[in-house]
Amino acid sequence: MSQHQSIIIALAEDNAINRNTFLQKISQLEGYSISFVAKNGNECLEELKGLPHQLLPRVIFMDLEMPEMDGIQTIALAKALYPQIHFIVLTVFDDDEKIFDAIKAGASGYLLKHESAAMLEEAIINVIQYEGAPMSPPIARKALQLLSRSGGEKEVKQGSGLPPVITEREKEILQQMVNGWDAKRIASALNLSVLTVRKHIANIYEKLHVNSKAQVISLAHKNNWV
């Protein structure tokens, strides 16, 4: 790709062989630089959190089945925090529910892992230049079947659900944060000390990879958690 400035991309994939295969394919292309390679969703979000705005990847290729935090949860969180990033799923799965869930979470494309370097490049250009939705042919057929079966009805579930690392108590506190309550009011309502509530809030920030209450509220609304 003949561009003065390389396009920054990233990968989240827990399988070492798949990571190496992806990197080999990208190395065949010109005009791309790899920002980071993460082994799971938490690592991906942590990497993003540490990057200045101008160094954020334009496209992140995302595996679905990963430990700690899967690809769908990661896309849902990251898309709310970094709406300018495009996420393309790279997977061996073409089952109905995963296709739907990934698209609902905010994925721009859905490719099978065996796709060539040329197909990866085409997908990157597609999402960046044309706001397209690149899909491997078997996935595209599945998506069309899903649409025709549903008859266009809205069978989209609300949100992707809170990440499983968020405890029941943290969910309660998050709900009150979204309502605009401060730590003192939450402590009083839940019969906890202010210190305990602040500790829970710090844990919520860490688990969601955010730095502020505004980001927490943005995530909650975007993903229909409350």
Secondary structure, DSSP 8 states (H G I E B T S, - for coil): ---SS-EEEEEE-S-HHHHHHHHHHHHTSSSEEEEEEESSHHHHHHHHHTS-GGGS-SEEEE-SS-SSS-HHHHHHHHHHH-TT-EEEEEES---HHHHHHHHHHT-SEEEETT--HHHHHHHHHHHHHH----B-HHHHHHHHHHHHHHTT-----SS----TTS-HHHHHHHHHHHTT--HHHHHHHHT--HHHHHHHHHHHHHHHT-SSHHHHHHHHHHTT--
